[in-house]
């Protein structure tokens, strides 16, 4: 019997950005607007607004998709998003 380990949950997310333009404040404060959205959390970004808005939920042929829209020109960081349950174990 198959067991589902991860469901992306795009159907429950609103179309639009997963991030919020909060500047560097999230480096030292918890801000709910940059917290996880559904099963997804942005794990790295820099303080520039385009980086903070890099990830979005969009529609392609009426299907929800995860879209990365940031053209990274920095060598020290890359936009990254993580999904799933933080308490998963091997």
ZADO-182479 format. One record per residue (C-alpha): residue number from 1; x, y, z. Coordinates in nm, 2 decimals, m for minus. Example, Ala and Ser with C-alpha at 12.3 -4.5 7.8 and 13.67 -1.06 7.14 Angstrom:
  seq       u       v       w
    1    1.23   m0.45    0.78
    2    1.37   m0.11    0.71
# end
This chain:
  seq       u       v       w
    1    0.00    0.00    0.00
    2    0.16    0.33   m0.11
    3    0.23    0.59    0.16
    4    0.24    0.97    0.08
    5    0.55    1.12    0.24
    6    0.50    1.47    0.10
    7    0.21    1.66   m0.05
    8    0.31    1.99   m0.21
    9   m0.01    2.16   m0.11
   10   m0.01    2.41   m0.40
   11   m0.38    2.38   m0.43
   12   m0.43    2.54   m0.09
   13   m0.19    2.83   m0.15
   14   m0.30    3.16   m0.30
   15   m0.14    3.27   m0.62
   16    0.13    3.53   m0.55
   17    0.46    3.58   m0.37
   18    0.56    3.34   m0.09
   19    0.79    3.61    0.06
   20    0.74    3.96    0.19
   21    0.96    4.27    0.14
   22    1.08    4.31    0.50
   23    1.44    4.42    0.44
   24    1.70    4.29    0.69
   25    1.45    4.27    0.98
   26    1.40    3.90    0.95
   27    1.77    3.84    1.02
   28    1.71    3.92    1.39
   29    1.33    3.92    1.44
   30    1.06    3.66    1.39
   31    0.81    3.82    1.15
   32    0.50    3.61    1.07
   33    0.49    3.75    0.71
   34    0.81    3.56    0.63
   35    0.71    3.24    0.80
   36    0.61    2.92    0.63
   37    0.33    2.93    0.38
   38    0.15    2.59    0.37
   39    0.42    2.32    0.33
   40    0.68    2.57    0.21
   41    0.93    2.80    0.38
   42    1.19    3.03    0.22
   43    1.51    2.93    0.39
   44    1.76    3.18    0.23
   45    1.73    3.53    0.09
   46    1.91    3.86    0.11
   47    1.77    4.20    0.22
   48    1.70    4.32   m0.14
   49    1.33    4.33   m0.23
   50    1.37    4.12   m0.55
   51    1.54    3.84   m0.35
   52    1.27    3.84   m0.09
   53    1.00    3.82   m0.35
   54    1.19    3.55   m0.56
   55    0.94    3.26   m0.49
   56    0.58    3.27   m0.60
   57    0.29    3.04   m0.66
   58    0.16    3.08   m1.02
   59   m0.07    2.90   m1.26
   60    0.04    2.72   m1.57
   61   m0.23    2.55   m1.78
   62   m0.46    2.59   m1.48
   63   m0.23    2.40   m1.25
   64   m0.05    2.56   m0.96
   65    0.33    2.58   m0.99
   66    0.62    2.70   m0.78
   67    0.81    2.97   m0.97
   68    1.15    3.12   m0.89
   69    1.18    3.47   m1.04
   70    1.50    3.61   m0.91
   71    1.81    3.65   m1.13
   72    2.08    3.60   m0.87
   73    2.40    3.80   m0.93
   74    2.55    3.72   m0.59
   75    2.81    3.44   m0.54
   76    2.75    3.41   m0.16
   77    2.38    3.32   m0.15
   78    2.12    3.15   m0.36
   79    1.74    3.16   m0.32
   80    1.63    2.84   m0.15
   81    1.30    2.71   m0.05
   82    1.23    2.40    0.17
   83    0.92    2.19    0.21
   84    0.79    1.92    0.43
   85    0.76    1.85    0.80
   86    1.05    1.98    1.01
   87    1.03    1.68    1.25
   88    1.09    1.42    0.97
   89    1.36    1.17    1.05
   90    1.55    0.91    0.85
# end
